[in-house]
Amino acid sequence: MIKRIEMKDKITLERIKEISPELQAELSLIYTEACNALTGKAILRFAYVFRSFAEQNLIYSQGRTRPGKIVTNAKAGQSMHNFRYA
């Protein structure tokens, strides 16, 4: 019998708890399926599920009023992350 290595990322599991409650079970299932498809050479991590308005505005300012490349076109209140649906 082959022993399966747990590929789930603890940080991502905590971030899944931040999504809107009606999406948690589905996102958890999708994450599990994605982890099961990995070959053991990588760990899948969700960078963000929820972002506060302040975090979103900080990211939006990148490449505009702060150094760096533009990474989003969504201001606070325009991103699904702000409403726990991303």
WOVEN-V628041 format. One line per field, one symbol per residue. psi: psi as a letter, one per 30 degrees, with the letter a starting at -180 (. if undefined). A space follows every 10 residues. Layout:
# WOVEN-V628041
psi=???
This chain:
# WOVEN-V628041
psi=kkkkkjgkke eeeeeefflk effeeeeeee eeeeefflgg flkkkkekek kleeeeeeee fkfdfllllk flgklkffkf efghg.
